[in-house]
């Protein structure tokens, strides 16, 4: 990273790198994950992956994720939650039409961390015969996906290898997932194993340079620990992520960053005060997971309640134009430049 001008301090990791097993790293920032765990953000000197060290445990992640979900749900109006379902449906339509233009068809889809299931449902508008399997650790998510979309559910974490999935899928999707997993090496191995030869892997993940930048500013300039409320445990810089995938038998099909606002270079290059992460107060997760969780209201996710009828039954070409207008990325930047908010990837497994 180009900031600060002085070298980052070398450290010996408390735990080995989850990708290459190395113990040598440089320290980028110090953080507190709620009041649950204090941890450092380090870059491995062997493979350049940026991770938390020590890594959060499964129990840490479950408690912190629930606290963040409750806090965010109470902040977000109910109507906005419904709008997000519609947006995800349109994004799925737009992505699937892009695959079709490339001559790619999808009969068997696996989505890790499907959320509401509306992205895959948008894809199914383009590939109506597509069979969808969803994988999530939360049974309630699987139940909702079965109820609302009829998807087959598997309760598991992405790191766990499920041999019954080997070689079954034309496409594996992990949107906003790989930054959260505790063992990214195991997840990438599983993705490659689950794909058919010539199958595709699609993901989006935050630009790691921008994602870690706010914590770095607080650490280097203020000399303070920063607040980490969402469990981003991996921070991917564009060139390194491409290398990791290539080493695991994946070839690039489409790879770019998008979301350049509020300035052309993105938030990961600013030293303005508003770009800093808040100083840690070791915010308590307890009120959210024990007291306020019961105040969360769930928006109906039934298609008949959420989507306009013509989204499901109208002209697909017209819907595609609308989706491209709403969600197409006109300005695309090579991820190695570390500019932009989000990394979009589509990779093909070598035959």
C-alpha positions as CSV (number, residue, x, y, z in Angstrom):
1,X,0.0,0.0,0.0
2,X,1.4,3.5,-0.8
3,X,0.5,4.9,2.6
4,X,2.3,5.6,4.9
5,X,5.7,6.4,3.2
6,X,7.6,4.6,6.0
7,X,7.8,0.8,5.9
8,X,5.1,-1.2,7.8
9,X,6.3,-3.0,10.8
10,X,7.1,-6.7,10.3
11,X,5.3,-9.0,12.7
12,X,5.1,-12.8,13.4
13,X,1.5,-13.9,13.0
14,X,-0.4,-15.3,16.0
15,X,-2.0,-17.8,13.6
16,X,-0.7,-19.0,10.2
17,X,-2.1,-17.5,7.0
18,X,-5.3,-19.3,5.9
19,X,-4.1,-19.3,2.3
20,X,-0.4,-20.2,2.2
21,X,0.3,-21.2,5.9
22,X,3.0,-18.5,6.3
23,X,3.8,-16.9,9.7
24,X,5.5,-13.7,8.5
25,X,3.4,-10.5,7.9
26,X,3.3,-6.8,8.2
27,X,1.0,-4.9,10.5
28,X,-1.6,-2.6,8.8
29,X,-4.0,-1.8,11.6
30,X,-5.4,-2.8,15.0
31,X,-9.1,-3.3,15.5
32,X,-11.8,-4.3,18.0
33,X,-14.7,-6.5,16.7
34,X,-17.4,-5.1,18.8
35,X,-16.5,-6.0,22.4
36,X,-16.0,-9.6,21.4
37,X,-12.4,-9.8,20.2
38,X,-9.4,-7.6,19.7
39,X,-7.5,-8.4,16.5
40,X,-4.9,-7.0,14.0
41,X,-5.2,-6.6,10.3
42,X,-2.0,-7.9,8.6
43,X,-0.7,-8.6,5.1
44,X,1.0,-12.0,4.6
45,X,4.5,-11.6,3.2
46,X,4.2,-14.9,1.4
47,X,1.0,-14.6,-0.6
48,X,0.0,-10.9,0.1
49,X,-3.5,-11.8,1.4
50,X,-4.7,-9.3,4.0
51,X,-6.5,-10.9,6.9
52,X,-7.4,-10.6,10.6
53,X,-4.9,-12.1,13.0
54,X,-6.0,-13.8,15.1
55,X,-9.0,-14.9,13.0
56,X,-12.4,-14.6,14.5
57,X,-13.9,-17.9,15.8
58,X,-17.2,-19.2,14.6
59,X,-18.9,-18.1,17.8
60,X,-17.3,-14.7,17.6
61,X,-18.6,-14.3,14.0
62,X,-22.1,-15.6,14.8
63,X,-22.6,-13.1,17.7
64,X,-21.1,-10.2,15.8
65,X,-23.0,-10.9,12.7
66,X,-26.3,-11.1,14.6
67,X,-25.5,-7.8,16.3
68,X,-24.7,-6.1,13.0
69,X,-27.8,-7.5,11.3
70,X,-30.1,-6.2,14.1
71,X,-28.4,-2.8,14.2
72,X,-28.7,-2.4,10.4
73,X,-32.3,-3.7,10.3
74,X,-33.4,-1.2,12.9
75,X,-31.8,1.6,10.9
76,X,-33.2,0.6,7.6
77,X,-36.9,1.4,6.9
78,X,-39.1,-1.6,6.0
79,X,-39.9,-0.2,2.5
80,X,-36.2,0.0,1.8
81,X,-35.8,-3.7,2.7
82,X,-38.4,-4.5,0.1
83,X,-36.7,-2.4,-2.5
84,X,-33.5,-4.3,-2.0
85,X,-35.3,-7.6,-2.9
86,X,-36.4,-6.0,-6.2
87,X,-32.9,-4.7,-6.9
88,X,-31.4,-8.1,-6.3
89,X,-33.9,-9.7,-8.8
90,X,-32.9,-7.1,-11.4
91,X,-29.2,-7.7,-10.8
92,X,-29.8,-11.5,-11.3
93,X,-31.6,-10.8,-14.6
94,X,-28.8,-8.5,-15.8
95,X,-26.1,-11.0,-14.9
96,X,-27.8,-14.0,-16.5
97,X,-28.4,-12.1,-19.8
98,X,-24.7,-11.3,-19.8
99,X,-23.9,-15.0,-19.5
100,X,-26.3,-15.8,-22.3
101,X,-24.6,-13.2,-24.6
102,X,-21.4,-15.1,-23.9
103,X,-23.0,-18.4,-25.0
104,X,-23.0,-19.6,-21.3
105,X,-26.0,-21.6,-20.1
106,X,-26.7,-22.6,-16.6
107,X,-28.6,-25.8,-15.7
108,X,-27.2,-26.4,-12.2
109,X,-26.5,-23.4,-9.9
110,X,-25.0,-23.4,-6.4
111,X,-25.2,-20.1,-4.5
112,X,-23.3,-19.7,-1.2
113,X,-24.9,-17.3,1.2
114,X,-28.1,-16.7,-0.9
115,X,-29.7,-14.1,1.4
116,X,-33.2,-13.6,0.1
117,X,-32.7,-15.8,-3.0
118,X,-33.8,-13.0,-5.3
119,X,-30.5,-12.8,-7.3
120,X,-30.9,-16.5,-8.3
121,X,-34.6,-15.9,-8.9
122,X,-33.7,-13.1,-11.4
123,X,-31.3,-15.5,-13.1
124,X,-34.1,-18.1,-13.4
125,X,-36.2,-15.5,-15.3
126,X,-33.5,-16.0,-18.1
127,X,-32.8,-19.7,-17.5
128,X,-36.3,-21.0,-16.4
129,X,-35.2,-24.7,-16.3
130,X,-32.2,-23.9,-14.0
131,X,-32.0,-25.9,-10.8
132,X,-30.9,-23.9,-7.8
133,X,-29.1,-25.2,-4.7
134,X,-28.3,-22.8,-1.8
135,X,-25.8,-23.3,0.9
136,X,-26.0,-21.4,4.2
137,X,-25.2,-21.9,7.9
138,X,-28.5,-20.3,9.0
139,X,-31.5,-22.6,8.8
140,X,-33.9,-19.7,8.7
141,X,-32.3,-18.5,5.5
142,X,-32.7,-22.0,3.9
143,X,-36.3,-22.2,5.1
144,X,-37.2,-18.9,3.5
145,X,-35.5,-19.9,0.2
146,X,-37.4,-23.1,0.1
147,X,-40.7,-21.4,0.9
148,X,-40.4,-18.4,-1.5
149,X,-38.5,-20.0,-4.4
150,X,-38.4,-23.8,-3.9
151,X,-34.6,-24.0,-3.8
152,X,-32.8,-27.1,-2.4
153,X,-31.0,-26.1,0.8
154,X,-27.8,-27.4,2.4
155,X,-26.9,-26.3,5.9
156,X,-23.2,-25.9,6.0
157,X,-20.4,-23.3,6.1
158,X,-18.5,-22.7,2.8
159,X,-15.3,-24.0,4.3
160,X,-16.8,-27.5,4.8
161,X,-16.2,-29.8,1.9
162,X,-19.4,-31.5,0.8
163,X,-18.4,-34.5,-1.3
164,X,-21.9,-34.9,-2.7
165,X,-21.5,-31.6,-4.5
166,X,-18.3,-32.4,-6.4
167,X,-18.5,-31.9,-10.1
168,X,-22.2,-31.0,-10.1
169,X,-22.5,-27.3,-11.0
170,X,-22.3,-25.2,-14.1
171,X,-22.0,-22.1,-11.9
172,X,-21.1,-21.3,-8.3
173,X,-22.0,-17.9,-6.9
174,X,-20.5,-16.2,-3.8
175,X,-21.7,-12.6,-3.8
176,X,-20.4,-10.7,-0.8
177,X,-19.2,-13.9,0.8
178,X,-15.5,-14.5,0.4
179,X,-14.6,-11.4,2.5
180,X,-16.4,-13.1,5.5
181,X,-15.1,-16.7,5.4
182,X,-12.5,-17.8,8.0
183,X,-10.6,-20.1,5.7
184,X,-10.5,-18.7,2.2
185,X,-8.1,-21.4,0.9
186,X,-10.6,-24.1,1.8
187,X,-13.5,-22.1,0.2
188,X,-11.7,-21.7,-3.1
189,X,-10.7,-25.4,-3.2
190,X,-14.3,-26.3,-2.6
191,X,-15.6,-24.0,-5.4
192,X,-13.2,-25.6,-7.8
193,X,-14.2,-29.1,-6.7
194,X,-18.0,-28.4,-7.0
195,X,-17.7,-27.0,-10.6
196,X,-17.9,-29.1,-13.7
197,X,-14.9,-28.8,-16.0
198,X,-15.5,-25.5,-17.8
199,X,-17.9,-24.3,-15.2
200,X,-17.9,-20.8,-13.9
201,X,-17.4,-19.0,-10.6
202,X,-19.0,-15.6,-10.0
203,X,-18.3,-13.4,-7.0
204,X,-18.4,-9.8,-5.9
205,X,-16.3,-8.6,-2.9
206,X,-15.3,-5.2,-1.6
207,X,-12.1,-3.7,-3.0
208,X,-9.8,-4.7,-0.2
209,X,-7.6,-1.7,-0.6
210,X,-10.6,0.6,0.1
211,X,-12.1,-1.7,2.7
212,X,-9.0,-1.7,4.9
213,X,-8.0,1.9,4.2
214,X,-10.2,3.4,6.9
215,X,-8.7,1.2,9.6
216,X,-5.2,1.9,8.4
217,X,-5.7,5.7,8.6
218,X,-7.0,5.4,12.2
219,X,-4.0,3.2,13.1
220,X,-1.2,5.1,11.4
221,X,-2.3,8.7,11.9
222,X,-4.3,8.5,15.1
223,X,-2.4,5.6,16.7
224,X,-5.7,4.2,17.8
225,X,-7.6,0.9,17.5
226,X,-10.6,1.1,15.1
227,X,-14.1,-0.1,15.3
228,X,-14.9,-3.2,13.3
229,X,-18.6,-4.0,13.3
230,X,-19.0,-6.2,10.2
231,X,-17.0,-9.4,10.0
232,X,-14.8,-8.6,7.0
233,X,-11.9,-10.9,7.8
234,X,-10.3,-11.0,4.3
235,X,-9.3,-7.9,2.3
236,X,-8.6,-8.7,-1.3
237,X,-6.5,-6.4,-3.5
238,X,-7.2,-6.8,-7.2
239,X,-4.0,-8.3,-8.5
240,X,-3.6,-10.7,-5.6
241,X,-7.1,-12.1,-5.8
242,X,-6.7,-12.8,-9.5
243,X,-3.4,-14.7,-8.8
244,X,-5.1,-16.8,-6.0
245,X,-7.8,-17.9,-8.4
246,X,-5.4,-18.6,-11.3
247,X,-3.3,-20.9,-9.0
248,X,-6.5,-22.9,-8.2
249,X,-7.2,-23.6,-11.8
250,X,-9.5,-20.6,-12.7
251,X,-9.1,-18.5,-15.8
252,X,-10.3,-15.0,-16.1
253,X,-13.5,-14.3,-18.1
254,X,-14.6,-10.9,-16.7
255,X,-12.9,-9.0,-13.9
256,X,-13.3,-5.4,-12.9
257,X,-14.0,-2.9,-10.2
258,X,-16.9,-0.5,-10.2
259,X,-18.4,2.2,-8.0
260,X,-15.9,5.0,-8.3
261,X,-17.9,7.7,-6.4
262,X,-17.6,9.9,-4.5
263,X,-14.3,10.6,-6.3
264,X,-12.6,9.0,-9.2
265,X,-10.0,7.3,-7.2
266,X,-12.5,6.1,-4.6
267,X,-12.5,6.2,-0.8
268,X,-9.4,4.1,-0.5
269,X,-7.0,7.0,-1.3
270,X,-8.4,9.9,0.7
271,X,-6.8,11.1,3.9
272,X,-9.8,13.4,4.8
273,X,-11.1,12.9,8.3
274,X,-14.4,11.4,7.1
275,X,-12.4,8.6,5.5
276,X,-11.2,7.3,8.9
277,X,-12.7,4.4,10.7
278,X,-14.2,5.4,14.1
279,X,-12.0,4.9,17.1
280,X,-12.9,1.7,19.0
281,X,-15.2,2.0,22.0
282,X,-15.6,-1.8,22.2
283,X,-19.2,-1.3,21.5
284,X,-21.3,-3.9,23.3
285,X,-23.0,-6.5,21.1
286,X,-25.2,-7.7,24.0
287,X,-28.1,-5.2,23.6
288,X,-28.5,-6.2,19.9
289,X,-28.3,-10.0,20.3
290,X,-30.3,-10.2,23.6
291,X,-32.6,-7.2,23.8
292,X,-33.3,-5.5,20.5
293,X,-33.4,-8.6,18.3
294,X,-37.1,-9.0,19.0
295,X,-37.8,-5.6,17.4
296,X,-36.6,-6.6,14.0
297,X,-39.5,-6.7,11.5
298,X,-39.2,-9.0,8.5
299,X,-40.4,-7.7,5.2
300,X,-42.5,-10.2,3.2
301,X,-40.3,-11.8,0.6
302,X,-43.0,-13.6,-1.4
303,X,-42.7,-12.8,-5.1
304,X,-46.3,-11.9,-5.4
305,X,-45.9,-9.2,-2.7
306,X,-42.6,-7.9,-3.9
307,X,-42.2,-7.9,-7.6
308,X,-44.4,-6.2,-10.3
309,X,-46.3,-8.8,-12.3
310,X,-44.5,-7.8,-15.5
311,X,-41.1,-8.6,-14.0
312,X,-42.3,-12.3,-13.9
313,X,-44.4,-12.5,-17.0
314,X,-43.6,-9.5,-19.2
315,X,-41.3,-9.1,-22.2
316,X,-37.8,-10.2,-21.2
317,X,-36.0,-7.9,-23.7
318,X,-37.8,-4.9,-22.1
319,X,-36.9,-6.1,-18.6
320,X,-33.3,-6.6,-19.7
321,X,-33.1,-3.0,-20.9
322,X,-34.4,-1.8,-17.6
323,X,-32.0,-3.9,-15.6
324,X,-29.1,-2.8,-17.7
325,X,-30.1,0.8,-17.2
326,X,-30.4,0.3,-13.4
327,X,-27.5,-2.0,-12.8
328,X,-25.1,-1.9,-15.7
329,X,-21.5,-0.8,-15.0
330,X,-20.5,1.6,-17.7
331,X,-17.2,2.6,-16.1
332,X,-15.0,-0.4,-15.4
333,X,-11.5,-0.3,-14.0
334,X,-8.9,-3.1,-13.8
335,X,-8.9,-4.4,-10.2
336,X,-5.0,-4.2,-10.0
337,X,-5.4,-0.4,-9.9
338,X,-7.3,-0.7,-6.5
339,X,-9.8,2.0,-7.6
340,X,-13.5,1.7,-7.0
341,X,-15.7,0.2,-4.3
342,X,-16.5,-3.4,-5.4
343,X,-14.7,-6.2,-7.3
344,X,-16.8,-8.2,-9.8
345,X,-15.4,-11.5,-11.0
346,X,-16.4,-14.2,-13.4
347,X,-13.8,-17.1,-13.8
348,X,-13.9,-20.3,-15.7
349,X,-12.6,-23.6,-14.3
350,X,-10.0,-25.2,-16.6
351,X,-11.3,-28.3,-18.4
